[in-house]
Amino acid sequence: MYRYDAIDRQLLKERVAQHRGQIERNLAGLLSDEELRPIRLQNGLYIERHAPMLRVAIPYGQLSSTQLRKLAEISRRYDRRSGHFTTRHNMQFNWPEFGKTPDILEELSTVDMHGIQSSGSCIRNITTDPFAGVAPDEREDPRPYCELLRQWSTFHPEFSFLPRKFKIAVSGGAEDRAVVRTHDLGLEVIKNDAGETGFRVFSGGGMGRTPMIGPVVRDFLPRAHLLSYAEALLRVYNRHGRRDNLYKARIKILVAALGVDEFIREVENEWATLKDGPSTLTDAEFDRVARHFAPPPYEALTDDAPLFTDDTRDPFAPWIARNVFPHRVPGYAAIVVSLKAPGCPPGDITAIQMDALADLADRFSFGELRVGHEQNLVLADVRRRDLPALWKALLPLGLATPTVGLLTDTISCPGGDYCSLANARSLPLVKAIQERFDDPERLRAIGEVSLNISGCMNSCAHHHVANIGILGVDRNDEEYYQVSLGGRQGNRTKFGRVIGPAFPPEEIPDVVEALIEVYIENRRPSEPFIDTFERLGVEPFRVRAYRGRDKSKLAQTGNVSHD
């Protein structure tokens, strides 16, 4: 894990002092709310529906036990004894006092944490695979590249006020677990025929109001040119991106307007002035950062025997089957700690759970955790022989729900219960679906299905790439929900299709039930939901979803395809 040095800490200290001065001036009437807005956002401070919200960055999802304890302490002192993990490796505190946010940031700085660039029209928190460094299919650990990008982008003078936010994701595995194709800049670590490390570069992806899969803009970018190429691409966006229309300001709109070939030509021309310049990544600089991600002191273990049978009567077996993932080192496993217990909002974690989980990370996983975009946590380096003890420790904490990858492992934004941008609430739907599908044996029989719920078109819950996506929409000041089918993540990332008019909230559990019925009736042996859907097409699902629905209550919100 990267350890901050004196320069990093001095930057944090100065940033806290600046934020404190800005808040004091605002409260004294010397700095207007509008003048404060862009600079408070770049420190992660929002004004939401009921209270301020402070977003804390967790760069590329890497979190130490010490940092998690600090988050727990802050939640007790300044919030309501809980925090919320988002899909972008951040933690959000939903109830801090506005005037105390400088104190919170000062507390965070003592453990090398901050809210820098977790919002605003700048380069946001860089994300990656929660199994980075331990996945058996990994070509190379992406975390050093994430850290290099973090250092390069933090306070970058050219890119602090872009046309709109800019999101970067890096994947190092043969399978993309960072959804790089839906980012403003997606980087896939690859090797060329000579065995040299580089990147396949995607740009112009994004979800939200205008979802787009990012095209490949460079088949192979040598490692040395990572930063200079990113700089060239951002310069093109900064120069040509629209600033007259908030909804057309993202780089995906620019790529679509110029056309991929012209966009590439612009970037390559800009890169010609930067290539081999001061931003060139030297081997010495890469090695300096990569040393921070050296493997922990693994034991030489040979006992890698299975720890369970197919006997689902054993309560340990479902957790092993759903929450335990392979590790590149024999005798070890990566564990997904579920934040999707029944009745709990996805991604929420209490102060008690944070403290206890920090202790478990120290005991079982070298004092480190990961935050994933699916709103769960990961203990990446657990000895397989310790799994029974870990499971028993997680159970009373409500952190051992064995549903990873199943229907109730829902990704959800806080929605209208908190967010001022939301058209509808998300959390009541999560609860209703959890209650409908509360039988563990039935969930396991259904198998892998992803279901994501966003409260508005910003798609913070990534509903576009879910097998079943649900989007809150407004119909004459009433909450309705649009359903899409067929989204998927990974190397075959695809956006779902909206199946028709939106449904009132009380009908959504019945709709999900109907969709699952079609799948169960038509699936082939071991065929997951997404494969059945692609084989059958949308029509049988659409027909069943609307059968018996009250047509007078359906919202005519359009039938937009995102194929």
N, C-alpha and C positions, 0 to 999 in steps of 0.2 A: 504494500500500500504506500502511496506517495506521502512523504513526510514534508511538511512545509519547512522552508528555511527562513533565515532572517529577513530576506527580501519579501517573501510572501507575507510574513507576519507584520512587517512594517506597512505594507499596502493595506492589510486588513485594519490595522490600527488607525491609519489615516482616513480610511473609508468610514469607519465608525464615527470618528470625530466630525467628518463632513456631514454625515447623516444627522448627527445630534444637532449641529448648528442649523441645518436646514429645517428640522422639526421645530426647534426653538424659535426660529425666525417666523415660521408659519403660524405658530400658536400666538406669537406676539403681534401678528398682523403685518409683518414686514415682508412677507413672501406669500403671494396669493396661492390659493389651492391649485389654480391652473398652472402657475409657474412651478409649483412643487411637483405636480403630477409626473412629468417625465423622469425626474431624478429620483423620486420615491419608488417608482416602478422598477428602476434598475437596481434598487436594493430589495426588491421583492415585496414591497408594501402596497397592498390593494385596499380599496374601500369597497366592501361588498354589501350585500343586501341588508344585513343586520349589524355589522361591525367591521372594523379593519380585518384584513387577513395578511399574515406574513408568510411568505414562501421562502423556505430554506433550501439552498442548493445542496445536492449530494452528487458531486460530479461523477459521471459514469457509474453511479449506483454504489460506489465503494464507501463503506461505513465501518468505523471501528467501534468496539464495545464502549470505549470512553466517550465517543461522540454520541452514541445512542443513549448513554446515561445522562449526558448533558441535555439532550432533547427531552428526556423524561423530566428532568429537573425544571426545565423551562415550562413544560406543559403544566406542572404543578404550581409554579410561582406566577406565571403570567397568563395562563389559559385555563381550560376546564379539564385538566388532567388527561388529555388525549391529544393526538395529532393524526394527520391524514397523509398517507403516502399517495402520490399522484402517479400517472403513467409516464412522467418525465423525470423520474428519479429525484423528486423533490418531496419535502415534507411541508405541509401547510398547517399553520396554527390559525384557527378560525375566529378566536375571540380575544386577541391581545388589545390592550389599551393603546391608542394611537401615540400618546406621549411617552409610553414606556418602550416603544420599539427600539430606540437607541440603546437602552439597557439590555434588551434581548440580544441585539447584534453584538454588543460588547461581550456578553456572556458566551455567545457562539464563537467569537474570535479566540477565546482561551483554548478552544479545542480545534482550531483551524477550520471553522465553519462560517458561513456567511449567506447572504441573500443576493450576492452580486450577480447581475445579469440573469436572474431567474424570471425576469419579466422585462417589458419594454421592447423598443424597436432596435434590437441588438442581437448579437450572437448568444443564444440561450445555452442552458446546461447541456453538455454533450452526453449522449446516451450510448449504451452498448448492451451486449449480451450478459445477463446475470450469471451465466456459467463461464464467463471469460477466464482464461487461464487454467481451467480444469476440464473443459469439454473434450471428450475423446476425438471428436471430428475437427478440432481446431487446427487451422493452418499455422496461426501465430496469435499470440496473446494481443488483443487489440487495445488493452488498457494503456500501454506506453504512448500509443498514438493519441488516445483520448486526452491524456495528460499534456502532451505536447500541444495539442489544439487548445486545451484550456489555458495554458500559459500564454500562448500566442494571441488568443482572442480576448483575454481579460484586459479591459481598459484600452483596447486597440483604438487609437485616435480616429482612424478612418471609419470605423464600423460601429461607433457608439450610438449613432442616430440614423439607422437604415430606413428605407421606405416602410419596412414592417419587420416583425420578428424573423429570426433565421435559426433553423434547427439543424443540427448535425448529428448523425448516428454512424457508428463504426461497428462492423461485424468481422469477426475473425474465423468463424466456423464454415464448414462446407455447407451447412444449412444456416440461413439468415434468421437469427433469433432477435435481431434488433430492428426489424422492419425498415431497413435502410432505403427501400424503394419508395417510401412515403415521406421522405424528408427533403428539406431544401437542398441539403448536400448529404448524400449517402456514400459511405466508403466501405467497400468490401475488400478485405485483405486477401491477396492472391499471390501466386508465384508464377513467374514466366517460365519459358522453356529452359532457361539457364539456371533456374532455381533461385532467382533474385526476387526479393519481396517488393511488392508494389500494391496498387489499388485499382479495382474497377470502380469508376466514379459515376454515380447517379446524381442528377440534379433536376429540380423542378417538380419533385413529388410533394404531396401534401394531402391532407384530408380537409375537414372543414366544409365551407360553403361550396367550393368547387374542387371536388376530390380528383387528384391526378396521380398516376403512377409515374415516378421519375424515370425519364429515359437515360440510357447510358450515354454519357458525354465524353468518356475516355475509357478505352478498353484496358489500358495498362498505364498507370502513372507510377514511375519509379519512386521508391521511398524518399529519396533525397529531395524530391520536389513537392512533397505533401503540402507544406505551408505556402510555398510560392504559388502553387496552382490554386489553392483555396483563396489566396489573396487576389489573384487575377479574377477568379469567378465572382468574388464578392465585389470587386471594383466594378465589374460590368453590371451587376445588380444595383449597386449604389448609384451608378450613373444613369441607368435606363429604367430602373423600377419606378412604377407610378407612385406619385405622392398626392395626387389629386383625388384619389378614390380609395378609401380604406379597404374595400372589398376586392380591389384589383391590384393591391400593392405587393402581394407575395411574389416570390421569384417564379413560382409555377405559372403565373399569368404572363410574366415576361417571356419565359421559354416558349409558351404556347403562341404568344403574339409574334415573336421573332421567327419561330420555327426552330427545330432542334439544330439543323445544320448552320443557320446563321448565328444562333447563340454560341455554338461551339467555335465558329470562326471568330466571333468577338472575344471569347475567352482566350483562345490560342494567340490572337494578336496581342492581347494585354499581357499574357504570360511571357511572350517573347521579350518584354521589357523587364521582367522580374526573374526569369529563369537564370540559375547559377549566380544569383545575387545574394544579398545578406540573409535572405530567408531560407537559403538552402540548408537542409537538415544534414548535418555532418554525422558520421558514425560516432564520433566522440560525444556529441550532444544526445544522440539517441541512446547510447550506452549509459550516459549519466542518468537519464530518466528511467530506462529499463531496469536498472539495478534496484529501483524501489519496488519492482514487481517480481523479484526473484522468488522462487517457490519457497514455501515455509519448510521447516525441518521435518519432512515426512519420515515416518518409520518404514523400515523394510518389512512389509507385511506380505504374506503369501496366502492367508486364509481368506479367499474371496468366494466362499461357498454361499449359495442362496440362503437367506435368512427366514424364508417363509414357504408355505405350501399354497396350494390353491384353495385351501379350506377357509372360506370367507367367514366362518363362524369364529375364527380367531380374530379379535378386533385389531390386532397388530398388522395382519396381512393386508387389509385395504390401504392402510397408510403406506406400507412398503411399496405396494403396487402403484400408488398415485403420486406420492410425494418424494420418493427416492429416485435419484437420477444417476447415471453412470459417471465415473470419474476416470481421468486418464492414468491415475496412479493406483496400482493394485492395492486392494484392501481399504480403499476410501470410497466415499459417495458424496454427492451434492444433494442437500436436503432443501426442499421448498417448505418454508414455514407459512402455512395458510393464514391469511387475514380475511377469510371468507366464512367465518363461523355463522351458523344460522342466527338471524336477527341482528347481525352486526353490519354496518355499512362497509362495503368493500374498501380496503386500504386503511381503515381506521385502526388505531392501536392505542391502548391506554398506557398511562405512566407505569402502572404496575407491570404490565406486559413488557414494556421497554426495558425496565430494570432487570426483570427476570431473564429476558432474552439476551441482554448484554452479559449476564452471568453465564448463560449457557454457551454463548459464543466463546467466552474465555475458557470454559471447561472443555468444549468439544471441537472448536473450529478456529484455533489460533487467534481468537479475539477479533475476528472480522466477520462482517455480514455483507450481503448484497441487496440492493433494492431493484426489483424488476419492473418492466413497464406493465406487467399484468397485476400490479398492486399486491404482490406477495413479497416475502423476504426469502433470502437464500443463505443457508450455512454451507459454504462451498467445500469444506475440507473435513468431513466427519469420518472417523474410522468406522468401518462397517460393524465391527464388534461392539461399538458404542450405540448403535441405533436403538436397541431396546431401551436403554437408559434414557436416551434423548427423547424418545417417544413418550415414555412415562412422565418425563418432566414437562413436556409440552401439553399433555392432556389437560391437567387442571387449570392451565392458563388459557384454554380455549384456542390454542394455536396448532392443533393437530388435526384439523378437519381434513379428511382424506378424499377431497374432491378436485384436486388439481387437474385441469383439463376437462372437467365434466360441466354439466349445464349450469350448476349453481356456483361455479368458480367465476362469477360474473365480474367483468370490469365495469365500473360505473364512476361517473363524476358526481360531486355533491349535489349538482342540479339546483333546482329552484329553492331548496331549503336553505341554501347559503349564497349561491352565485347570483349576482345582479344581472348577468347576461342571459341566464337560462330562461327558456320559454316554458319549461315544465319541470316538475320534480322527477328525480331519478330514484331516490332511495325507497319510496313506497312501492315502486314496481319491483325493485330488487327483493324486498321483503315478501311481496305477494308471490313472486316466482319461487323463492326459497320455500315458502309454506306449501305451495302446490307440489313441489318436487322434493319433499322432505324425507322420502324413504331411501335410505342409502343403497339398499339392494336394487331398487328400481333405477337409481342414478347410474349405478355400475352397469346394469343391463342395457341402458340407453347408450352408454359409451361416450366417446369424445365429441362434444359439441361446444363451440364457443358462443357466448351470448354477451353482448356489450350494450350498455345503455348510456346515451348522451342526452343531456338536458337541453342542448341547443346545437345549432349548425357548426359551432366551433369544434365539435367532435373530440372533446377532451378524453372521452372514453373509447375512442377509436372504433366507433360502431360500424364504420365503413368496411373494416377488415374482419368483422365477426361473421361466423356462419349464420347467426341470427343477430341482426343489428336493430336496435330500437332507438328512435330519435324523437325527442319531445318537440312538438310544434304548437303554435298558438292558433286557436280558432275562436275568434271573437272573445278573447280574454278567457278562454277555457283551455284546459290542458288536453291535448290529444297526442297520439304516438304513431309515428310512421314506422313500418316494419320493412326491413330489407333482408334478402337472403343471398347466400352464395359468396360472402366475403371470406378471404383466407389470408394468412400470413405466410412468411417464409419465402423461399426462392420462387414460388409461384403466387406471390402476392396478388390479390384480386379484390376489387370492390364489389359489394353486394348490390343486388337490384331491388329497388323499391317495388313492393308487390301490388300497391294500390292505395286507395284512400286510407287516411289515418284512423285509428281506433280510439274510442274513449278509454280511460285508464282501467275501468273495471273489466273490460273485455280482454286485456292483454294476457292474463294467465290462460284464458281459454284459447286464445290464438296460439300461444306457444305450445299448449297441449295438442292442438290440432296439427301443428307442424311436426311435432315429434311423432304423432300417430302415423302420419304419411310415411315418415322415415322408417319406423318400425315395421310397417306393413310391406315395405318394398325393398328393404336393404338386403344385400347379399351377405353371406357369412363374413364376419370381421370387417365389413365395409363401414367406414365412418360416415357421419351425416353429410359432410361436404362432398364426398364421392357419390353418394346416393343422389344428392341434389343435382350434381353436374350430369349424372347419367339420365335422370328423369326430366330435368328442366324445371322451370318455375311453375308451370301450369297446375300440376296436381296439388302442389302446396298452396297456391293462390286459391284454388277452388275450395279446398278444405278450410282455409283460414277464414273465408267470408261466408261459408255455409252457416245459415242460421243467425248470422249477425243482424243486428237492427240497422237496416240501411239508412233510416232517418237520422241515426246518430253518427254515421261515419262522416268524417271530414273530407271534403274535396280539396285535398292539399296537393294534388298532382300525382302523376305516376311516372317518376323520372327514373330512367335507367342509368346505372353507373357501370355498365359492362366495360 
